[in-house]
């Protein structure tokens, strides 16, 4: 399954409905600080995580939306090919009230979530510090042994 489109409505930095077409093999996201790069990341992370646990989208809504539009945030992802590997669009939607990401018939969202491929720069820094710390520790142990 490949992501074809991502639709986000009133989630974190996204005000109103935003649709992102993913046309190729990879998607490169860049922009100024505060433009929504992290919000897109967390929208996808929450979407996949919702297959395993409850995500309260009401707590993650854009803080600038009008009162009458509150409670209508959602994240929709369209895949092609679908979970049966047929070239047909398959949509999954996470809203504050409903979700179909944890369907018993289509386990592909749950399976993708198990891959745990969502890394942030903070995770990468932690890995770097662990490796760097281990090297420093080995150097000190060698110096003490002399």
Buried (B, 14 or more C-beta within 10 A) or exposed (E): BEBBBBBBBBBBBBBEEBEBEBEEEEEEEEEEEEEBBBBBBBBBBBBBBBBEEEBEBEEBBBEEBEEEBEBBBBBBBBBBBBBEEEEEEBBBBBBBEEBBBBBEEBEBBBEBBEEEEBEEEEEEEEEEEEEEEEEEEEEEEEEEEE
